């Protein structure tokens, strides 16, 4: 297939794969998870990728959340182009706060859909169903989630009887097994259908609970390592990146270190005058209690965004507060889908709305979360060496398809 003409997707050119390509987005994969797992001796295939393939540190999209980064990866462009700037946002047209998982919010096509349209066999498997519709937009191929694998149908997902194919029971959404199901399904489909392109996206359930080098974290990467080795043995090119990193977000007492922005703005501007949006918000609050390190605020008419940003920047624990237009330019975000001010907290601090609105009873471990600049460093790993990628060059996680299809040695 490599002799076929390259495809142009969102102004970037991609060569056809010379062997099956598997791109993996490991949710919440701080680079240290890989190095610690390798050092512990339980991840020999990852060790081989890092020593005999190619390993880089790159950057993810900010806000460093799941939806913006997965969609950047599969479109090859930043949120300012594809439009997905959070898991959750304020839809000005609808006048409502909504989840950003409806395909109508995606403004461009995906690399997956383009290759499928051109005749490639394409598979996309995600852990959580919130991503399935976005990943599967216009995709003539197989696309399903671990979360709802038992409901997959040929009409909607391009496949049925997934549990029978994988040979595993339906996993809990709050488990490491949700991610393992993604890998197991990927191996099963590589053996059965040998797709040209495969995209696998996991969940960060483990990373929210376990720091790099801990027993639980190393066990997760040991599991992943085994499936990756099997895909390699089936002749696949493997490319690994992450949607974001992960950090501790708690104090010496083990309690979350939170700045409640809605309470702060209510005290300043009046109760309910401003609206704080937390783009980390999704249905799976047990992971993080809807607390992350990035927020945007909509201010009442007549409030100067520069003055608001200056006031917020002076708050202890805030790393950055910018007027919306400036913040969108810096982080390549669509201004019409962000507020008047963008706020990023420091490495070990998260942002909330009002104290009364966050139910943290589901947190069964000290909070680890993401969303800020401090979670921007992510891995880009390949099981083949690269050509034409200088080590000093800035790489983004959404360059992964470009490197895998255009810059790997035969």
Buried (B, 14 or more C-beta within 10 A) or exposed (E): BEEEEEBEBBEBEBBBBEBBBBBBBBBBBBBBBBBBBBBBEBBEBBBBBBEEBBBBEBBBBBBBBBBBBBBBBBBBBBBBBBBBBBBBBBEEEEEEEEBBBEEEBBBBBBBBBBBBBBEBBBBBBBBBBBBBBBBBBEBBBBBBBBBBBEBBEEEBBBBBEBBEBBEBEBBEBBBBBBBBBBBBBBBBBBEEBBBBBBBBBBBBBBBBBBBBBBEEBBBBBBBBBBBBBBBBEBEBBBBBBBBBBBBBBBBEEEEBBBBBBBBBBBEEBEEEBBBBBBBBBBEBBBBBBBBBBBBBBBBEEEBEBEEBBEBBBEBEBBBBBBBBEBBBEEBBBBBEBBBBBBBBBBBBBBBBBBEEEBEBEEBEEBBBBBBBBBBBBBBBBBBBEBEEBEEEEEBBBBBBBBBBBBBBEE
